[in-house]
Amino acid sequence: MSEIVAVYGSPRRKGNTATILKRTVAGARDAGAEVDEIVLRDYKMSPCLEIYGCKKEGECAINDDFQQVRDRILSAKGLIIASPIFFYTVSAHVKILMDRCQSLWVKKYWIDKVAYNKWEPTRKGLVIGVGATRGKKLFDGMLLSMKYFFDVLDMELWDSLLYRQLDFEGDVDKHPEYLDQAYQRGQDFVKAVREI
């Protein structure tokens, strides 16, 4: 069981999103945390088929790599998840993971009958969003989606690192301040997770 799980949600292995997340992970590790890294593009996960096989026990009926990824996330005290912004929301890789966690929502609210807004967060999450445009509401869709995704994980959104005008591979290298901030927030995140 790792203290923190870091989820790479970009289709590019060496893009700006991955580079920023790597710096965040480096900060967390240098603060003494054990970090489990998950590159979503390496896993075979079907989209949610909305067959509601999860209504019986809260377990997704589709058997693929989702269960492994889910279990690793659920075993950690903290989650760092990074995604580029596509059409004002997360990448397809991240969206598939989120949608498959519908089974956790079913378990929490239908099976276990937890009252809405009556639970205490037991874990913390850090979101990294990377977009190419200057759009005023560029990150609104992502942050709203993450809020409800974290809800099913019994997690509070601790912070978000949101970066604009990063499109082509290597653009982030022109902004060393972004990488410095990511490293520092990785260290700070470890402290926040350990306060739980």
Phi and psi in degrees as a GROMACS rama.xvg file:
@    title "Ramachandran Plot"
@    xaxis  label "Phi"
@    yaxis  label "Psi"
@TYPE xy
-91.6551  152.964  SER-2
-69.1219  -39.5238  GLU-3
-133.443  140.987  ILE-4
-111.494  132.976  VAL-5
-113.087  121.205  ALA-6
-107.651  118.748  VAL-7
-88.5554  112.217  TYR-8
-103.753  8.71307  GLY-9
-90.0233  145.611  SER-10
-71.0852  -16.9703  PRO-11
-97.0389  132.361  ARG-12
-74.6879  -30.4269  ARG-13
-121.372  26.5858  LYS-14
-80.8957  -175.183  GLY-15
-64.0026  -39.7827  ASN-16
-62.4334  -46.5374  THR-17
-64.1041  -39.9553  ALA-18
-63.4784  -43.6854  THR-19
-66.3614  -42.1983  ILE-20
-64.388  -40.0705  LEU-21
-58.2997  -40.0656  LYS-22
-67.4385  -38.3616  ARG-23
-63.707  -43.9003  THR-24
-62.5815  -40.9974  VAL-25
-60.3216  -42.5226  ALA-26
-61.8014  -43.292  GLY-27
-64.0442  -43.5754  ALA-28
-66.0016  -39.9176  ARG-29
-67.2607  -20.149  ASP-30
-87.0385  3.03491  ALA-31
98.8904  5.62882  GLY-32
-84.8118  147.242  ALA-33
-89.0467  124.009  GLU-34
-120.458  125.63  VAL-35
-97.536  120.117  ASP-36
-99.6336  132.708  GLU-37
-123.57  119.825  ILE-38
-99.4109  104.345  VAL-39
-57.1054  -34.9738  LEU-40
-63.7898  -15.0253  ARG-41
-85.0639  -5.26288  ASP-42
-111.839  145.753  TYR-43
-96.7318  107.989  LYS-44
-131.562  123.435  MET-45
-71.3674  149.754  SER-46
-62.8214  160.556  PRO-47
-61.417  133.211  CYS-48
-99.8501  2.52513  LEU-49
49.6848  45.7596  GLU-50
-93.7513  -7.57646  ILE-51
54.45  35.9314  TYR-52
-66.486  -16.7024  GLY-53
-78.0144  -6.20231  CYS-54
-66.8145  -22.9058  LYS-55
-73.0439  -54.5005  LYS-56
-131.427  3.90694  GLU-57
81.6188  15.3473  GLY-58
-106.035  130.363  GLU-59
-62.4142  134.815  CYS-60
-78.0044  -15.9741  ALA-61
-86.9246  120.78  ILE-62
-99.6294  104.428  ASN-63
-152.053  -152.897  ASP-64
-73.7257  -8.938  ASP-65
-56.4786  -44.8158  PHE-66
-59.217  -40.1314  GLN-67
-64.2872  -47.0268  GLN-68
-64.2173  -46.4846  VAL-69
-56.5749  -47.453  ARG-70
-64.0949  -37.708  ASP-71
-66.0823  -40.305  ARG-72
-65.6379  -44.2167  ILE-73
-68.6752  -21.9886  LEU-74
-83.7986  -10.1319  SER-75
-96.2764  156.999  ALA-76
-84.2938  -22.1628  LYS-77
-140.437  149.677  GLY-78
-128.922  128.386  LEU-79
-111.735  122.36  ILE-80
-127.37  129.827  ILE-81
-123.277  137.221  ALA-82
-147.458  142.181  SER-83
-72.6017  160.867  PRO-84
-97.3213  123.343  ILE-85
-119.823  119.958  PHE-86
50.7353  44.5274  PHE-87
68.1055  22.8209  TYR-88
-149.821  -167.5  THR-89
-75.841  168.189  VAL-90
-67.042  164  SER-91
-60.1816  -36.462  ALA-92
-61.7512  -45.7766  HIS-93
-68.8136  -39.9302  VAL-94
-63.58  -38.0832  LYS-95
-61.972  -45.6276  ILE-96
-58.5041  -47.0222  LEU-97
-61.4709  -46.1326  MET-98
-65.0939  -35.7689  ASP-99
-68.8574  -22.1404  ARG-100
-76.0179  2.33397  CYS-101
-55.6049  -31.5284  GLN-102
-62.1364  -34.9414  SER-103
-69.8368  -36.6574  LEU-104
-62.6304  -45.0252  TRP-105
-59.3504  -45.0994  VAL-106
-63.0071  -47.0176  LYS-107
-65.5619  -49.5894  LYS-108
-97.6948  -27.7231  TYR-109
-96.103  -44.6083  TRP-110
-84.7177  -53.9683  ILE-111
-81.3029  -12.2053  ASP-112
54.7946  43.147  LYS-113
-68.5574  134.521  VAL-114
-72.8476  137.16  ALA-115
-57.2912  136.704  TYR-116
59.1215  20.8805  ASN-117
-118.063  22.389  LYS-118
-119.328  153.744  TRP-119
-101.411  133.42  GLU-120
-64.8792  137.808  PRO-121
-109.789  -5.51828  THR-122
-145.159  169.72  ARG-123
-126.233  151.032  LYS-124
-129.63  145.681  GLY-125
-123.753  128.189  LEU-126
-110.123  136.616  VAL-127
-119.086  123.429  ILE-128
-121.714  134.869  GLY-129
-128.593  120.236  VAL-130
-126.691  159.173  GLY-131
-92.8639  -23.7621  ALA-132
-100.872  178.591  THR-133
-99.2123  6.02643  ARG-134
-45.298  131.852  GLY-135
-59.2357  -37.1049  LYS-136
-106.723  26.0828  LYS-137
-52.1391  -37.6859  LEU-138
-104.86  -0.254938  PHE-139
-60.0398  -45.5871  ASP-140
-63.524  -44.3204  GLY-141
-61.2441  -47.5965  MET-142
-65.4954  -37.9702  LEU-143
-66.1358  -43.5202  LEU-144
-61.0193  -43.5112  SER-145
-64.6498  -37.3666  MET-146
-56.2131  -46.1511  LYS-147
-79.5044  -28.853  TYR-148
-64.1885  -45.5173  PHE-149
-64.5929  -30.8163  PHE-150
-55.1646  -46.4521  ASP-151
-71.0226  -16.6532  VAL-152
-94.6602  6.98052  LEU-153
55.3955  45.504  ASP-154
-128.968  144.314  MET-155
-102.911  146.691  GLU-156
-76.4344  106.577  LEU-157
-76.0602  -43.7062  TRP-158
-164.356  166.98  ASP-159
-138.371  137.302  SER-160
-108.209  115.01  LEU-161
-122.776  121.888  LEU-162
-125.219  131.032  TYR-163
-104.482  166.107  ARG-164
57.6188  35.3688  GLN-165
-117.904  109.831  LEU-166
-121.929  -61.6727  ASP-167
-86.6986  149.731  PHE-168
-50.8164  128.948  GLU-169
94.7923  -8.9315  GLY-170
-58.1135  -34.0499  ASP-171
-65.5361  -23.4013  VAL-172
-64.613  -18.9828  ASP-173
-80.1238  -4.35482  LYS-174
-129.388  71.0872  HIS-175
-59.8056  -23.0934  PRO-176
-65.6433  -30.7777  GLU-177
-65.6183  -42.8718  TYR-178
-68.7043  -37.091  LEU-179
-64.3498  -42.8218  ASP-180
-64.6916  -42.5573  GLN-181
-60.9275  -43.9424  ALA-182
-60.2806  -47.2513  TYR-183
-64.1137  -41.3619  GLN-184
-68.1329  -29.6524  ARG-185
-62.121  -42.3797  GLY-186
-66.5325  -44.0674  GLN-187
-64.0062  -34.4952  ASP-188
-63.3062  -37.7542  PHE-189
-60.3167  -44.6309  VAL-190
-60.7582  -43.8614  LYS-191
-63.7486  -42.3952  ALA-192
-64.1881  -38.0636  VAL-193
-75.2014  -12.4508  ARG-194
-79.8171  -11.7553  GLU-195
